[in-house]
Each structure stands twice: as structure tokens, then as C-alpha cells.
Amino acid sequence: MSKPKKNACRPLLTSKSESWITSEILNPEGKEKLQKYLLRFVTESEAIGVTRTTKGFIDDLRINTTDRATSFLTYMCLKNGIDFRSFNSPASLANGLEDNGLNTDRFINEATEFVYLCCSPVSPVIARIKQLAVFDPSRNPKKGKRRQNKSEFYRLDAVFRHLRNAFAHGQFRRTVQADGTVVWALQDSNTKGRVTARALVKETTLDSWYGLLMKRDKRYQEKRSSGNSSSSSKRSTKSRK
């Protein structure tokens, strides 16, 4: 006998899911953190096509194969014990949130970090991925474990895109939990007002993401390399004198 299908949830609407966002005044440390996050996650977002400041994660972070996309996402979320889940629609996201008791304001008090998001490929991402050599139809397609998978790129872009939108659109809250842990609650929604992402991550996690991006971004690697070369040149000139 087949099991009865569960009734699908309606998408979670921002009009009924933003009471946890308050107008609290951030302390000096919180303001400093926010400015740092706005720079790295918004102005310099690695989501493809959202800012002229960066070219996106494929170029800036040199993530041009499925293995690299998977490894980076694993390092960001799964390796850190974050409950990461991707969904194909706001309705299925609402189901996932409800199933785990994360569809109410109380989610900001959760002890476990989580990132739940909708993964919907957008035109700039699709176009950029098509340009990658590994997806060139004229090449011999890799099979088995070496098979290339566009969905891994879509999921990674979704992380950067929803992270950017949450901070850019003010759908966030910094909270100090009862045990002293500082967490950031984040949310994104589409133009219809339906929630497309919800997350709760520790401030230390955001700091680690910030550091990871700064370390991997080839633009900053080139700056550091240029700075080191300049310093070495100066030291060499002084020694000759």
C-alpha cells in the first residue's frame, strides 16, 4: 500500500517571515563586521553577473571544473558541519523549513548552523558555464567520477547570490545567543515576495568565508604578489647601498 503524499506547503512569504528582523542598533563590533561583510559579500560578490567589481567565482576563484566547485562548496558548508540543502522552488523550500522547525521566528535560536536555499540557474551563470572548456561538446565527455556536472556550479552560485541579496536587501539580523555564540540570521526572497533562502550561521563562519575568499581571489593574490615583489626590490636596493 502506497503512503499518502504529504501536502505541499505554500511558499513562505516575506510579509509573514520578517518579524525576526529588528531595527536593533549594532554595537561597534557588529558595525565593523557588517561593513566588512558588505564589502566582500555584496560589493565584491562572487555571484556571476551581479556586480562590475568582480567577474564571478569561475574567473576570480579559478573554479572551472565540477571537482573544484564541489570541493569549494564542501569546504564552505559541509566540512564545517553546516546543514546545507538546496531546493528547486520556494514551495519545496517552505516544506524543508517546516519539516525541520525552521519556518518560524524561533529559527534564530537554533544551535545548528544551516543554509537552505533555492537553486535556480540564471542567464549569466548558464552562459558563463557554457564557455568552460570542460563543457565543450567537441571534447570527449568524461564519465564516472570525472563526469562534469553543471548543477554543482549552480549551487555554488546560489550560495554567493543569496548571501549577497540577504545583506544587500537588509534581510539579516545579528544575535547573541544564550550561550554567548554570535550568529547571523539571513534570508532572501524573490520579486513575488516568496522566501528563496534562509540561513543561520555563526559569525566565526562568516569570518572564515571572508578569509577564504580573500585568500583564493586571484585579484588579491596578484596584489599580494606585487606587494611582496616591491618589498623585495626595496630591500635589495638598500642592501646594495
C-alpha positions as CSV (number, residue, x, y, z in Angstrom):
1,M,0.0,0.0,0.0
2,S,1.5,3.3,-1.0
3,K,2.0,6.0,1.5
4,P,-0.2,9.1,1.2
5,K,1.6,12.1,-0.3
6,K,2.4,15.0,2.0
7,N,0.5,18.2,1.2
8,A,3.0,20.7,-0.2
9,C,3.5,23.9,1.7
10,R,2.7,27.2,0.2
11,P,5.8,29.3,-0.3
12,L,6.8,31.2,2.8
13,L,6.0,34.9,2.3
14,T,8.3,37.7,3.4
15,S,5.2,39.6,4.8
16,K,4.8,36.7,7.3
17,S,8.5,35.9,7.9
18,E,10.3,39.1,8.7
19,S,9.3,39.8,12.3
20,W,12.6,38.4,13.4
21,I,14.4,41.2,11.6
22,T,14.6,44.1,14.0
23,S,15.9,47.6,13.8
24,E,18.3,46.9,16.7
25,I,21.4,49.2,16.7
26,L,24.6,47.2,16.2
27,N,27.3,47.7,18.7
28,P,30.7,48.9,17.4
29,E,32.0,45.4,16.8
30,G,28.8,44.5,14.9
31,K,29.0,47.6,12.7
32,E,32.6,46.8,11.9
33,K,31.7,43.2,10.9
34,L,28.8,44.4,8.8
35,Q,31.0,46.8,6.8
36,K,33.4,44.0,6.1
37,Y,30.7,41.7,5.0
38,L,29.0,44.3,2.8
39,L,32.3,44.8,1.0
40,R,33.2,41.2,0.4
41,F,29.7,39.6,0.1
42,V,27.9,42.4,-1.7
43,T,30.2,44.9,-3.5
44,E,32.7,42.1,-4.3
45,S,30.1,39.3,-4.6
46,E,31.3,36.2,-6.4
47,A,27.9,35.5,-7.8
48,I,28.1,35.8,-11.6
49,G,26.7,39.0,-13.1
50,V,25.6,40.9,-10.0
51,T,28.5,43.4,-9.8
52,R,31.1,45.0,-12.1
53,T,33.6,44.8,-9.4
54,T,34.2,41.1,-9.9
55,K,34.0,38.6,-12.7
56,G,32.4,35.9,-10.6
57,F,33.7,32.8,-8.9
58,I,34.6,30.9,-12.0
59,D,37.2,33.5,-13.0
60,D,38.2,35.1,-9.7
61,L,38.5,31.9,-7.7
62,R,39.5,29.7,-10.6
63,I,36.6,27.3,-10.1
64,N,36.4,25.9,-13.6
65,T,35.6,22.2,-13.1
66,T,33.0,20.2,-11.2
67,D,35.5,18.9,-8.7
68,R,36.6,22.4,-7.8
69,A,33.0,23.6,-7.4
70,T,32.2,20.6,-5.2
71,S,35.3,21.0,-3.1
72,F,34.8,24.7,-2.6
73,L,31.1,24.2,-1.5
74,T,32.2,21.3,0.7
75,Y,34.8,23.4,2.4
76,M,32.4,26.3,2.9
77,C,29.5,24.4,4.3
78,L,29.6,20.6,4.7
79,K,33.1,20.4,6.2
80,N,32.1,23.0,8.8
81,G,29.1,20.9,9.9
82,I,26.5,23.2,8.3
83,D,23.2,21.6,7.4
84,F,23.2,22.6,3.7
85,R,20.2,21.8,1.5
86,S,19.2,23.1,-1.9
87,F,15.6,23.2,-3.3
88,N,14.1,23.7,-6.7
89,S,11.3,26.1,-5.7
90,P,10.1,28.4,-2.9
91,A,7.4,25.8,-2.1
92,S,9.8,22.9,-1.7
93,L,12.0,25.2,0.4
94,A,9.0,26.0,2.7
95,N,8.5,22.3,3.1
96,G,12.1,21.8,4.1
97,L,11.9,24.6,6.6
98,E,8.7,23.3,8.1
99,D,10.0,19.7,8.3
100,N,12.9,20.9,10.5
101,G,11.1,23.5,12.5
102,L,12.8,26.4,10.8
103,N,9.8,28.2,9.4
104,T,9.1,30.4,12.5
105,D,10.9,33.2,14.1
106,R,12.5,30.8,16.6
107,F,15.0,29.7,14.0
108,I,17.3,32.4,15.2
109,N,17.8,30.5,18.4
110,E,18.8,27.2,16.7
111,A,22.1,25.6,17.9
112,T,22.8,24.1,14.5
113,E,24.0,26.2,11.6
114,F,22.0,25.7,8.4
115,V,21.8,27.0,4.9
116,Y,18.6,26.3,3.0
117,L,18.2,27.8,-0.4
118,C,16.5,27.7,-3.8
119,C,18.9,26.8,-6.7
120,S,17.5,28.4,-9.9
121,P,20.1,29.0,-12.6
122,V,20.1,32.5,-14.1
123,S,21.1,33.5,-17.6
124,P,24.6,35.0,-16.8
125,V,25.5,31.8,-15.0
126,I,24.2,29.5,-17.7
127,A,26.1,31.5,-20.4
128,R,29.4,31.6,-18.5
129,I,29.3,27.8,-17.7
130,K,28.7,27.1,-21.4
131,Q,32.0,28.8,-22.1
132,L,34.0,26.4,-20.0
133,A,36.3,24.0,-21.8
134,V,35.1,21.1,-19.8
135,F,31.6,21.5,-21.3
136,D,32.8,21.9,-24.9
137,P,30.7,19.4,-26.8
138,S,33.6,18.8,-29.2
139,R,35.6,17.3,-26.5
140,N,35.3,13.7,-25.3
141,P,32.9,13.7,-22.4
142,K,34.3,12.5,-19.1
143,K,32.4,9.6,-17.5
144,G,32.1,8.1,-14.0
145,K,33.6,10.1,-11.2
146,R,35.2,12.5,-13.7
147,R,31.9,13.4,-15.3
148,Q,31.2,17.2,-15.3
149,N,28.0,18.4,-13.6
150,K,26.7,21.9,-14.2
151,S,24.4,21.7,-11.1
152,E,27.5,22.0,-8.8
153,F,28.2,25.4,-10.4
154,Y,24.6,26.4,-10.0
155,R,24.6,25.5,-6.3
156,L,27.7,27.4,-5.6
157,D,26.5,30.5,-7.4
158,A,23.2,30.3,-5.4
159,V,25.2,30.4,-2.2
160,F,27.0,33.6,-3.3
161,R,23.9,35.1,-4.8
162,H,21.6,34.6,-1.8
163,L,24.3,35.7,0.6
164,R,24.7,38.9,-1.4
165,N,21.0,39.6,-1.5
166,A,20.4,39.0,2.2
167,F,23.0,41.6,3.1
168,A,22.1,44.0,0.2
169,H,18.4,44.0,1.0
170,G,18.6,44.2,4.7
171,Q,17.2,40.7,5.5
172,F,19.6,39.9,8.2
173,R,20.0,40.0,12.0
174,R,23.0,39.7,14.3
175,T,22.1,37.9,17.5
176,V,24.0,36.8,20.6
177,Q,22.5,33.5,21.7
178,A,22.1,32.4,25.4
179,D,25.5,30.7,25.4
180,G,27.3,33.7,24.0
181,T,27.5,32.5,20.5
182,V,27.2,35.3,17.9
183,V,25.1,34.3,14.9
184,W,23.8,35.9,11.8
185,A,20.3,35.1,10.5
186,L,20.0,35.6,6.8
187,Q,17.1,35.5,4.3
188,D,16.4,36.2,0.6
189,S,13.2,36.5,-1.4
190,N,12.1,36.8,-5.0
191,T,10.2,39.6,-6.7
192,K,6.9,37.9,-5.7
193,G,7.8,38.2,-2.0
194,R,8.4,34.5,-1.6
195,V,11.3,33.3,0.6
196,T,14.0,31.7,-1.6
197,A,16.7,31.3,1.1
198,R,17.1,31.2,4.8
199,A,20.2,30.6,6.9
200,L,21.7,30.8,10.3
201,V,25.5,30.9,10.6
202,K,27.9,31.8,13.3
203,E,29.9,35.0,13.0
204,T,33.1,32.9,13.0
205,T,31.7,31.1,10.0
206,L,31.2,34.3,8.0
207,D,34.7,35.4,9.1
208,S,36.1,32.1,7.7
209,W,34.2,32.6,4.4
210,Y,35.6,36.1,4.2
211,G,39.1,34.9,4.8
212,L,38.7,32.0,2.3
213,L,37.5,34.3,-0.4
214,M,40.3,36.9,0.2
215,K,42.9,34.1,0.1
216,R,41.5,32.4,-3.1
217,D,40.6,35.5,-5.1
218,K,43.3,35.9,-7.7
219,R,42.8,39.7,-7.7
220,Y,44.1,39.8,-4.1
221,Q,46.8,37.2,-4.8
222,E,48.1,39.4,-7.6
223,K,48.1,42.4,-5.2
224,R,50.0,40.5,-2.5
225,S,52.4,39.2,-5.1
226,S,53.0,42.7,-6.4
227,G,53.5,44.0,-2.9
228,N,56.0,41.3,-2.0
229,S,58.0,41.9,-5.2
230,S,58.0,45.6,-4.4
231,S,59.2,45.0,-0.8
232,S,61.9,42.6,-2.1
233,S,63.1,45.1,-4.6
234,K,63.4,47.8,-2.0
235,R,65.3,45.5,0.4
236,S,67.6,44.6,-2.5
237,T,68.3,48.3,-3.3
238,K,69.0,49.1,0.3
239,S,71.5,46.2,0.6
240,R,73.4,47.4,-2.4
241,K,73.7,50.8,-0.9
